[in-house]
C-alpha cells in the first residue's frame, strides 16, 4: 500500500468538503479573558476577543483558583507521580472528590483525566458489573458516550433525541428482568437544548433502569450551587451516576463521575481507563476544588446570573437582526450557517477583520447541512464586546449574502 497517498487522500477529502480543521494559535493572558492574542499566519500578533471558549464563567482566570494552584504547586511540585493506585492519590485529589460528591448530593466521586475518559471508561465497564445489561442511549449523546457504549460488550439501543415515547417503546420491548441503563445529557452542547430529565427518570423507575446523566455543559452553570440542571430541578436523588467536567465552567482540567459508594468503588476497581492512567497533577486538583467551592457560593450565583443575562442580550440582539439562531433557553448561542465553506469563511473574516474568534462547527460534530458558529457569552464579556460581535456578524452576513430568517427552534 502507498501510505503517503492514502494520507493525502484522507486529508484532501476534508479540504474538498470544506471541513478541514485549522488550529488558531492564541495566547490567553492572565486576568484579561476574554481578550487573547492571535498569532497571524504572517507572524504578527493581533488582539482578539474569544467568543467560542468553554471557560463559561472565566474561572480559568479567577484569582482564587490561581492562588490554590500556586499553593499546591509550591507544596508538592508538578506531577502526581503515578496512578491513583500507585502513589498518585493525594490530599488534593481527596478534597476535590469530596467537593464533587457534595456538589451532586452523592456519597462519593471519582476523578479522571477528562470527562471524555470518564464517560468512555465508565460506560464500557458496565457489562463487567451488571451481566446482561442493556444500555439505552440518546442519539445525540456526546462522542465520548458513544465511544464508551460502542466498547461496551452488550446490547445497545439508540432512542431518538429527547423522544421519551421512543425510549418507552424500546424499554418495553426488552426482557423486564434484564438490567438496564439509560444514558443521556442535561444540555446538548451543539443546539443548547435540555434533556427531559424528569420524564426519563420516570421511565427508569417504571422499568427498573439505572440513570446515567452527562452534565458536562451544565455543571457550574445551573442550580443554586452550580450542581447542574438536575440540581436546579431538584432531581439529584433520581440520578444514579453523574458525569461532569472540570475543564469548562470550572475553568481547569479533568473529568469525573459522582455516584454511590458502591458504584464508584466498583468502577474504580474494574475500569482500565481509571486504573492505568496517571492521576491529575495536585495543582490541577487544588484549582478545580477551589473553583467548585467558589461556584457553590453567592459569588458563583452572581457569575451565573451575569452569564445568563449576557446570553439573553446576545440572543435578543441577533434575533432582532433576523439571524438564524437556535434558542432553547440555555447559555449556548448557535448561529446556523448550513454550509461548511461559508461557515469557515465567516469565521476567518470575523477573526481577521474584526478581531473576533468564533470557531466554525462542522461535520462530524454536527450533521451535514447544519454547520454553525457556536457563541458562548460569559459574565466577563462586556456590553461593548457584545456590540462589536453583533455589528461584525451583521456586516459580514450581508457581505457574504447569507440568508436571514427567524430563530431556529
VEXDRENFI-639127 format. One record per residue (C-alpha): residue number from 1; x, y, z. Coordinates in steps of 0.5 Angstrom, whole numbers, plus 500, padded with zeros to 3 digits. Layout:
BEGIN
LOMI torse   X   Y   Z
LOMI   NUM   X   Y   Z
...
***
This chain:
BEGIN
LOMI torse   X   Y   Z
LOMI     1 500 500 500
LOMI     2 502 507 498
LOMI     3 501 510 505
LOMI     4 503 517 503
LOMI     5 498 517 498
LOMI     6 493 514 503
LOMI     7 494 520 508
LOMI     8 494 525 502
LOMI     9 487 522 500
LOMI    10 484 523 507
LOMI    11 487 530 508
LOMI    12 485 532 502
LOMI    13 478 530 503
LOMI    14 477 534 509
LOMI    15 479 540 504
LOMI    16 475 538 499
LOMI    17 469 538 503
LOMI    18 471 545 507
LOMI    19 471 542 514
LOMI    20 479 541 515
LOMI    21 480 544 522
LOMI    22 485 549 523
LOMI    23 488 551 529
LOMI    24 488 558 531
LOMI    25 494 560 535
LOMI    26 492 564 541
LOMI    27 495 566 548
LOMI    28 491 567 554
LOMI    29 493 573 558
LOMI    30 492 572 566
LOMI    31 487 577 568
LOMI    32 485 579 561
LOMI    33 480 574 559
LOMI    34 476 574 554
LOMI    35 482 578 551
LOMI    36 487 574 548
LOMI    37 493 575 543
LOMI    38 493 571 536
LOMI    39 499 570 532
LOMI    40 497 571 525
LOMI    41 500 567 519
LOMI    42 505 573 518
LOMI    43 508 572 525
LOMI    44 504 579 527
LOMI    45 501 579 534
LOMI    46 493 581 534
LOMI    47 489 583 540
LOMI    48 483 579 539
LOMI    49 476 577 544
LOMI    50 475 570 545
LOMI    51 467 568 543
LOMI    52 468 561 543
LOMI    53 471 558 549
LOMI    54 468 553 554
LOMI    55 471 557 560
LOMI    56 464 559 561
LOMI    57 465 564 567
LOMI    58 472 566 567
LOMI    59 474 561 572
LOMI    60 481 560 569
LOMI    61 483 567 571
LOMI    62 480 567 578
LOMI    63 485 569 583
LOMI    64 482 564 588
LOMI    65 483 559 583
LOMI    66 490 561 581
LOMI    67 492 562 589
LOMI    68 490 555 590
LOMI    69 494 552 584
LOMI    70 500 556 586
LOMI    71 500 554 594
LOMI    72 499 546 591
LOMI    73 505 547 586
LOMI    74 510 550 591
LOMI    75 508 545 597
LOMI    76 508 539 592
LOMI    77 511 540 586
LOMI    78 509 539 578
LOMI    79 506 532 577
LOMI    80 502 527 582
LOMI    81 508 521 581
LOMI    82 503 516 579
LOMI    83 497 513 578
LOMI    84 491 513 584
LOMI    85 493 506 586
LOMI    86 501 507 586
LOMI    87 503 514 590
LOMI    88 498 518 586
LOMI    89 493 520 591
LOMI    90 494 526 595
LOMI    91 490 530 600
LOMI    92 488 535 594
LOMI    93 485 529 590
LOMI    94 481 527 596
LOMI    95 479 534 597
LOMI    96 477 535 590
LOMI    97 473 529 590
LOMI    98 469 531 597
LOMI    99 467 538 594
LOMI   100 464 534 587
LOMI   101 461 529 592
LOMI   102 457 535 596
LOMI   103 456 538 589
LOMI   104 452 533 586
LOMI   105 449 530 593
LOMI   106 452 524 592
LOMI   107 456 519 597
LOMI   108 463 520 593
LOMI   109 466 522 587
LOMI   110 472 519 582
LOMI   111 476 524 578
LOMI   112 479 522 571
LOMI   113 484 525 567
LOMI   114 478 528 563
LOMI   115 470 528 562
LOMI   116 471 524 556
LOMI   117 475 519 559
LOMI   118 470 519 565
LOMI   119 465 517 560
LOMI   120 469 512 556
LOMI   121 472 508 562
LOMI   122 465 508 566
LOMI   123 460 506 561
LOMI   124 465 501 557
LOMI   125 466 498 564
LOMI   126 458 497 566
LOMI   127 458 490 563
LOMI   128 463 487 568
LOMI   129 459 490 574
LOMI   130 452 488 571
LOMI   131 452 482 567
LOMI   132 447 482 561
LOMI   133 446 490 562
LOMI   134 442 494 556
LOMI   135 444 501 555
LOMI   136 439 506 552
LOMI   137 443 512 549
LOMI   138 440 519 546
LOMI   139 442 519 539
LOMI   140 446 526 540
LOMI   141 450 524 546
LOMI   142 457 526 546
LOMI   143 462 522 542
LOMI   144 465 520 549
LOMI   145 459 517 551
LOMI   146 458 514 544
LOMI   147 465 511 544
LOMI   148 464 508 551
LOMI   149 458 505 549
LOMI   150 461 502 543
LOMI   151 466 499 547
LOMI   152 461 496 552
LOMI   153 460 489 551
LOMI   154 453 488 551
LOMI   155 446 490 548
LOMI   156 445 497 546
LOMI   157 439 501 544
LOMI   158 439 508 541
LOMI   159 433 513 542
LOMI   160 431 519 538
LOMI   161 434 525 541
LOMI   162 430 527 547
LOMI   163 424 523 545
LOMI   164 421 519 551
LOMI   165 416 516 547
LOMI   166 421 512 543
LOMI   167 425 511 549
LOMI   168 419 507 553
LOMI   169 418 503 547
LOMI   170 425 501 547
LOMI   171 425 499 554
LOMI   172 418 496 554
LOMI   173 421 491 548
LOMI   174 426 488 552
LOMI   175 426 483 558
LOMI   176 423 486 564
LOMI   177 428 482 568
LOMI   178 435 485 564
LOMI   179 439 490 568
LOMI   180 438 497 564
LOMI   181 442 504 564
LOMI   182 439 510 561
LOMI   183 445 515 558
LOMI   184 443 522 557
LOMI   185 445 529 557
LOMI   186 442 535 561
LOMI   187 445 540 556
LOMI   188 447 538 549
LOMI   189 452 543 547
LOMI   190 451 544 540
LOMI   191 444 546 540
LOMI   192 444 548 547
LOMI   193 437 544 549
LOMI   194 436 541 555
LOMI   195 434 533 556
LOMI   196 428 531 559
LOMI   197 431 529 566
LOMI   198 425 528 570
LOMI   199 421 524 564
LOMI   200 427 520 563
LOMI   201 428 519 571
LOMI   202 420 517 571
LOMI   203 421 511 566
LOMI   204 428 509 569
LOMI   205 423 508 576
LOMI   206 418 504 572
LOMI   207 423 500 568
LOMI   208 428 499 574
LOMI   209 433 502 570
LOMI   210 440 506 572
LOMI   211 440 513 570
LOMI   212 447 516 567
LOMI   213 447 524 566
LOMI   214 452 528 563
LOMI   215 452 535 566
LOMI   216 459 537 563
LOMI   217 456 543 560
LOMI   218 451 545 566
LOMI   219 456 544 572
LOMI   220 458 551 575
LOMI   221 452 554 570
LOMI   222 446 552 573
LOMI   223 443 550 580
LOMI   224 443 554 587
LOMI   225 450 552 588
LOMI   226 452 550 581
LOMI   227 451 543 581
LOMI   228 448 543 574
LOMI   229 441 542 571
LOMI   230 439 536 576
LOMI   231 440 540 582
LOMI   232 436 546 579
LOMI   233 430 542 578
LOMI   234 431 538 585
LOMI   235 433 531 581
LOMI   236 440 530 584
LOMI   237 437 524 588
LOMI   238 434 521 582
LOMI   239 441 520 578
LOMI   240 445 514 579
LOMI   241 451 517 576
LOMI   242 453 524 574
LOMI   243 459 525 569
LOMI   244 462 532 569
LOMI   245 468 536 567
LOMI   246 473 541 571
LOMI   247 475 544 564
LOMI   248 469 548 562
LOMI   249 465 552 568
LOMI   250 470 550 573
LOMI   251 476 553 569
LOMI   252 481 548 570
LOMI   253 482 541 567
LOMI   254 480 534 568
LOMI   255 473 530 569
LOMI   256 469 526 574
LOMI   257 463 521 576
LOMI   258 459 522 582
LOMI   259 455 516 585
LOMI   260 454 512 591
LOMI   261 460 509 595
LOMI   262 459 502 592
LOMI   263 458 504 585
LOMI   264 464 509 585
LOMI   265 468 503 589
LOMI   266 466 498 583
LOMI   267 468 503 577
LOMI   268 475 505 580
LOMI   269 476 497 581
LOMI   270 474 495 574
LOMI   271 475 501 569
LOMI   272 482 500 566
LOMI   273 481 508 564
LOMI   274 482 509 571
LOMI   275 487 504 574
LOMI   276 492 505 569
LOMI   277 492 513 568
LOMI   278 497 518 572
LOMI   279 493 522 576
LOMI   280 492 529 576
LOMI   281 497 534 578
LOMI   282 496 536 585
LOMI   283 496 543 583
LOMI   284 490 542 578
LOMI   285 486 538 583
LOMI   286 487 544 588
LOMI   287 485 549 583
LOMI   288 479 545 581
LOMI   289 477 544 588
LOMI   290 477 552 590
LOMI   291 473 553 583
LOMI   292 468 549 585
LOMI   293 468 551 592
LOMI   294 467 558 590
LOMI   295 462 557 585
LOMI   296 457 554 591
LOMI   297 457 561 594
LOMI   298 454 567 593
LOMI   299 459 570 588
LOMI   300 458 564 584
LOMI   301 451 565 583
LOMI   302 453 573 581
LOMI   303 457 570 576
LOMI   304 452 565 573
LOMI   305 446 571 573
LOMI   306 451 575 569
LOMI   307 453 570 564
LOMI   308 445 568 563
LOMI   309 444 576 562
LOMI   310 449 577 557
LOMI   311 447 570 554
LOMI   312 440 573 553
LOMI   313 442 580 551
LOMI   314 446 577 545
LOMI   315 440 572 543
LOMI   316 436 578 543
LOMI   317 440 583 539
LOMI   318 442 577 534
LOMI   319 434 576 533
LOMI   320 433 583 532
LOMI   321 437 583 526
LOMI   322 434 576 523
LOMI   323 440 572 525
LOMI   324 438 564 525
LOMI   325 440 563 532
LOMI   326 438 557 536
LOMI   327 435 559 542
LOMI   328 433 553 547
LOMI   329 434 558 553
LOMI   330 441 555 555
LOMI   331 447 559 556
LOMI   332 450 557 549
LOMI   333 448 561 543
LOMI   334 449 557 536
LOMI   335 448 561 529
LOMI   336 446 557 524
LOMI   337 450 558 517
LOMI   338 449 551 514
LOMI   339 455 550 509
LOMI   340 462 548 512
LOMI   341 465 553 507
LOMI   342 461 559 509
LOMI   343 462 557 516
LOMI   344 470 557 515
LOMI   345 470 564 511
LOMI   346 465 567 516
LOMI   347 470 565 522
LOMI   348 476 567 518
LOMI   349 473 574 517
LOMI   350 471 575 524
LOMI   351 478 574 526
LOMI   352 482 578 521
LOMI   353 477 584 520
LOMI   354 474 584 527
LOMI   355 479 581 532
LOMI   356 473 576 534
LOMI   357 475 569 535
LOMI   358 469 564 533
LOMI   359 471 557 531
LOMI   360 467 554 526
LOMI   361 463 548 528
LOMI   362 463 543 522
LOMI   363 461 535 521
LOMI   364 462 530 524
LOMI   365 461 535 531
LOMI   366 454 537 528
LOMI   367 450 534 522
LOMI   368 452 536 515
LOMI   369 448 542 513
LOMI   370 447 544 520
LOMI   371 454 548 520
LOMI   372 454 553 525
LOMI   373 458 559 529
LOMI   374 457 557 537
LOMI   375 458 563 541
LOMI   376 459 563 549
LOMI   377 458 569 552
LOMI   378 461 570 559
LOMI   379 460 574 565
LOMI   380 467 577 563
LOMI   381 465 580 556
LOMI   382 463 587 556
LOMI   383 457 590 553
LOMI   384 462 594 548
LOMI   385 464 587 546
LOMI   386 457 584 545
LOMI   387 456 591 541
LOMI   388 462 589 537
LOMI   389 460 582 536
LOMI   390 453 584 533
LOMI   391 456 589 529
LOMI   392 461 585 526
LOMI   393 457 579 525
LOMI   394 451 583 522
LOMI   395 456 587 517
LOMI   396 459 580 515
LOMI   397 453 576 514
LOMI   398 451 582 509
LOMI   399 457 582 505
LOMI   400 457 574 505
LOMI   401 450 574 502
LOMI   402 448 569 507
LOMI   403 440 568 509
LOMI   404 437 571 515
LOMI   405 431 568 518
LOMI   406 427 568 524
LOMI   407 431 564 530
LOMI   408 431 556 529
LOMI   409 427 553 535
***
